[in-house]
Amino acid sequence: HLVMEGDATKTTDDLVRGMDSGFLVSKLHYTNVVNPMDLSITGMTRSGIYAVKGGEIAHPVKNFRFTVSLTDLLSHIEALGKPERATGAMFGGRFVVPPVRLAGWNMSSSTDF
């Protein structure tokens, strides 16, 4: 189980307003561990990725594939929002996590959908 504290005063909308440009990723389709030693995972976004410009959602974009080390990802946190309960298959599947604004996240390729 993963429990991560955040800032209970900030919403996802607050985190988006703090972005000049980037992407809002609201759901991941799957994640798989690539290397358990450095916590590298691979996966794909799904059903909700949007371009953000000037602190506002501009338009939807195609899904992306990614491979990232979770330790590297955690080192790029700019802001956290209010934690929420979530479920998934990775690491046992039960989470309490906040929305996260990252300074960078390398998307490796786009998909056809």
Secondary structure, 3 states (H helix, E strand, C coil): CEECCCCCCCCHHHHHHCCCEEEEECCEEEEEEEECCCCEEEEEECCCEEEEECCEEEEECCCEEEEEEHHHHHCCEEEECCCEEEECCHHHCEEEECCEEECCCCEEEECCC
